[in-house]
Amino acid sequence: QPAWAVKRTYPRHDLVLTVRLHRLDEACSGAHDEVTVTEDVSVGGARIRTTLPVAKGELVQVEEVGGPFRAPAVVHNASVGEDGVRRINLQFMDEEEAAAGMKDLMRRHGPAPE
């Protein structure tokens, strides 16, 4: 079943945040962190633009630049869009912590969560 056909557990919010993406496995080749932006976020995860050579299953840390949101996540999927930009879909590892963080993010940056 294609990813787009899977019903989401949590609603996504079109929220562009500046984040630092950090690869947690120091043994991986290539760059280990970058500052980039989210395209959307939810309690369950986020879609982020990246130039890092991360792979499906890799562990990363997402940190809001200039803000308190931080969450460990696993790369659920990686793809290159028609625009040539690489994007990764992340699944937050601690939904309870992510839910509290999302509530704060939406209070500061967006509409009330559904």
C-alpha positions in Angstrom: 0.0 0.0 0.0 1.5 3.4 -1.0 2.4 5.8 1.8 -0.1 8.4 0.5 -3.0 5.8 0.9 -2.2 5.2 4.6 -4.6 7.0 7.0 -2.6 9.2 9.3 -2.9 8.7 13.1 -2.4 12.4 13.8 -3.3 15.5 11.7 -0.4 17.2 9.9 0.0 20.9 10.3 1.7 23.0 7.5 4.2 24.6 9.8 7.6 25.8 8.4 10.1 25.8 11.3 13.8 26.3 11.1 15.4 23.2 12.7 18.8 21.6 13.2 18.8 18.0 12.0 21.5 15.9 13.6 22.4 12.3 12.7 22.8 10.3 15.9 25.0 7.5 14.5 28.5 9.0 14.4 29.7 6.1 12.4 27.7 7.1 9.4 29.6 8.6 6.5 28.9 12.2 5.2 27.8 15.3 7.1 26.2 14.8 10.5 24.0 17.9 10.9 22.5 20.8 9.0 20.1 23.6 9.6 17.0 23.2 7.4 13.2 23.6 7.5 10.1 21.5 8.1 7.3 21.3 5.6 4.8 19.9 8.0 4.6 18.5 11.5 2.4 16.3 13.6 2.4 14.6 17.0 3.7 11.5 15.1 6.5 13.1 13.1 7.5 15.7 10.5 8.5 16.1 6.8 11.8 17.9 6.5 13.9 19.1 3.5 17.5 17.8 3.8 20.8 17.4 2.0 22.1 14.9 4.5 22.7 11.4 3.3 20.3 9.8 5.8 18.8 6.4 5.2 15.5 4.8 6.1 15.7 3.5 9.7 18.5 6.0 10.7 18.1 7.8 14.1 18.2 11.6 14.1 17.6 14.4 16.5 15.4 17.4 15.4 15.9 20.7 17.3 14.0 23.9 16.7 16.4 26.7 16.1 15.7 29.5 18.6 13.1 27.4 20.4 12.7 24.6 22.9 11.3 21.8 20.7 13.6 18.8 20.5 12.7 15.3 19.6 14.6 12.1 18.7 13.2 10.5 15.5 13.6 7.6 13.1 13.7 8.2 9.3 10.6 6.5 8.1 11.0 7.4 4.4 13.3 9.4 2.1 12.4 10.7 -1.4 13.3 13.4 -4.0 10.3 15.5 -5.2 9.6 16.7 -8.7 11.4 19.9 -7.7 14.6 18.0 -7.1 14.5 18.6 -3.3 15.2 15.6 -1.0 12.7 15.2 1.8 12.6 12.8 4.7 9.6 11.7 6.7 10.4 11.3 10.4 8.6 9.4 13.1 9.1 10.8 16.6 10.2 8.1 19.0 8.4 9.4 22.1 4.8 10.4 21.2 4.0 11.7 24.7 6.9 14.1 24.6 6.2 15.0 21.0 2.5 15.7 21.9 3.6 18.2 24.6 6.1 19.8 22.2 3.5 20.0 19.4 1.0 21.7 21.7 3.7 24.3 22.5 4.7 24.7 18.9 1.1 25.3 17.8 0.6 27.8 20.6 3.6 29.7 19.4 3.5 29.3 15.6 0.2 28.1 14.4 -3.5 27.4 14.8 -4.9 25.3 17.6 -4.3 21.6 17.1 -7.3 19.5 16.0 
